[in-house]
Amino acid sequence: MSRYYRGNYGGRPTYTFIGGGGVPPAVRALIIANVVVFLLQNFAFSWFLSGFGLYPAAVVQRFFFWQLVTYLFLHGGFFHILMNMFILWMFGGELERAWGTRQFVRFYFVCGIGAGLMTVLVNPGSTIPTIGASGAIYGLLLAYGLIFPTRIIYMYMIIPMPAKYFVLLIGGITFLASLSGPGDGIAHVAHLGGMVFGYLYLRGGFGRRSRARGPGLRERYDAWRRARLRKKFDVYYDKRRGEREKDDHDRWTH
């Protein structure tokens, strides 16, 4: 599945391939970590699940707070991890390039831990584990839809649709995939919790500038977009200047 960005350049639509090339460091590290854990858990799934899956009762009663993070690296099946890692690569790569690695990692874990907290709050006495990175993935989908809502994406290089609708479609597929993992029927609430925490992070003070942290996610994206527009303008200006010089040359030679 490939993605193309359509913009305007000299009055003509342009297409820029997105999703190919090198994988940013945080996205690459997250994919490797998830795949390694998935391979290891196949040898001792029960042990991994009992120690690192998210058990709301264990978090509330026994203070197993690390489970709010570790559950993100466990998955319930091949299709579950395949879809999550594919979407992490597809959308997370561009977000990391726009925001920077540190801010991207912070946002990823805010959404993932937020999804875990939502799971605990909905049913604090549950002894049924929740696993998977889908909460964080939902946060990335939300961010992409908010930041690039009208970006045209070509699904399978054939079907064009705005990013906001494509995100909804992929989000639905991810949701169905997440149902294959262990859960008690409230996993979808946790995933929506990842979107809620992501939205609050982007729209609230966490995603904006502060003197202590420096530029927030929105400011970093705005700066990246301005730099990209300046580059496009410079290319367009150089092209137009070259055309004028050629016209002047032709006028004098004829």
N, C-alpha and C positions, 0 to 999 in steps of 0.2 A: 504494500500500500504506500503510495507516494503522495507528497503534499506539495502544492505549488502556491506561491503567493502572487496574486495579481494586483498590480498597481498601475499608475499612469506615468508615462515617461515620454515627454514631448507629444502628448495627446494620444499616444498609442498604448494599449495594454501591454504590460511586461509580466514575465513569469520567472520567479526565482525558486529554484529547487530548495526545499526545506526538509530536514530530516536525514540527509546524507552527510558524508564527510566524517570528520572526527567526532567522537563522542566526548562531551565535556567531562571533566574529572569526577565531579560528584555523581553524576548520572552513571558513569562507568563503574565507580566504586559501589554504588547501591545495587546495580544489576549483578555485579560479581558476588557481592555479599549474599544477596538473596538466592542466587543460583547455588552457591557453595552450601549454604544452610539447607536448601531444598534437597541437595544430593545427600548430605549427611543425615537428614531427618528420615530418609528412607531406610536407613540401617537401624535407627532407634527412635521411631516415631513417637512411641508412648513416652519415652524419657524426655524428648524435646518438648512434647506437648504439655506434659505435667509441670515442667520447670519453667518453660518460656512462653507458653500460650497464655492468653489473657483470661484469668478466672476472676470475675468481679468479687466473689466472696473472699478469695485469697488476698486481693488488693485491700479490701475494706477491713477484714478481720485480722489478717496476718501481715499486713503492710508490705506485700510483695509488689512494690511500686515499679520495679524494673520490668515487670510484665507489660506495662504501658508502652514500653519501647520494643522489647524483644518480640512481641507478638507480630510486629510488622514484618519480620523476616521469615515467618513460617507460612506455609501455604498448604492447602488441602488437596491439591492435585496438579497435574501437568497443565491443564487448560487454565486453571486458576493463576498460576505463576506466569504462564505464557502471556496472557492478556495483560496482566499488571506490568510486566517488564516491557512489553511492546509499547504500551501507552506511556510508561515512564520515559522510554527512549524517544518516542515520537513527539511528545509535548514538553517533557521536562528538559530536553536538550536546549530548546530555544529559550525557555524561561531562564535556564541557568546562564546562557550567553547574554541575555538581556539584563539580568539582575546581578550577576556575579555569583561565584561558588558559595561564599559564606552566607549570603542572604537566601540563596536557593535552598541550601541545606536547612537553614532555620525554618523557612516556610514549610518544607517537606515534613519536618518532625513536629511542627506546631499542628499541622493537619492530622498527622498520624496519631500523635498523643491525644489530640482533641477528640478524635474518633474513639480512642480507647476510653477516655473519660466519659464520653456520652454513653458508651456501653455500660460502664459501672453505674452511672447515675440512673439509667433506665431500669436496671435490675441488679441492685447491689448485692443481693443474696444468691445470685446465680452461681452454680458450680459447673456450668457448661462452658467450655473454652471458646474464645473467638480468636481467629488467626487470619493473617493476610495483610498486605499493604494497601488494600483497596481504599481505606479511609484516607491515606495520604494521596493516593492516585486521584480520588474524587476531588480533593483540594486542588491538585494540579489542573485537572480538567476545568474546574470553576475559574481558576486564575487565567487560563488560556482563553476561555470564552469571554471573560471580562476585558482582557487586555487586547485581544485580537478578534472582536466580535464579528466583523464583516470580512475578515480575511477569507478568500475563496480557497477551498481545499478540494482537490480532485481525488475522490475516492476511487482507487484502482485506476487512476489516470483517466477516468471516463466521466464519473458523475460529479458535477460541481455543486458545492453547497457552502454557505457561510460557516465559519468556524463555530459559531454559537450553536448551530443545528447539528453540525458534525460531532461536536462535543457531547450533545445530548444523546446522539445515536451511540457513540462509543461508550458513554457512561451507562447506557442501558445494557449494552453487551457485557460490560464489566460487572454490572450488578448481577446479571444472570450467572456469570462465572463465579461470583463470590458465593452464590447460594450452594455451590457444590462443596464448599468447605464446611467443617464442623461449625455448628451454631445452634441457637435455640429459637430462631425466628425473629430476633431483634438485630441481626447483623446489619440489615439495611439501615437501621436507625444510627448505628455507629458510623456507617459510611456517609450518611447525610450529616452526621456530626462533624466529619472531616471537612465537608463543604462549608458548614456553618462557621467553624473556627477559621477556615481559610478566608471566608468573606469578611469576618470581623478583623482579621489580621490585615487584610488589604485596605479595608475601608476605615478602620480605626487608627489610632495613633501608632500601633505597632508597625504598620507598613509605611509610615511617613517619617519625615526627618526628625531627628532628635539630636541635641548637642552631644549627648554621650555616645550614641551609636553612629552618628554621621548620616549620610543619605539613606533613606528607606527604600523599600522595593519600588514604590511608585516613582520616586525621584530618579532611581537608577534606570528604570525603564524609560522615563521621559528623556534623560540624558542620552541613552543609547539610541532612541528614536530620532532625536535632534541631530546626532552625529550621522546617522544613516541618511537622513534627509539632506544634510549638507553635502555628503558624498555624492548623492544622486544629482543634486543641483550642480556641483562642480563638474561632473561628467557631462551633464546636459549643456552647461555653459561652454565647456571646451569644445563640444561637438558643434554648437551653433557658431562659435567664433571661427572654428575651422571652416565651416560652410561659407561664412561671410568672406573670409580671406580668399577662399577658392573662387567665389563669385567676383570679387574685386580683381583677382588675377586674370580670370577669363575675360572680364570686361576690358582690361587693358591690352590683352593679347589679341583680341578680335578688333 
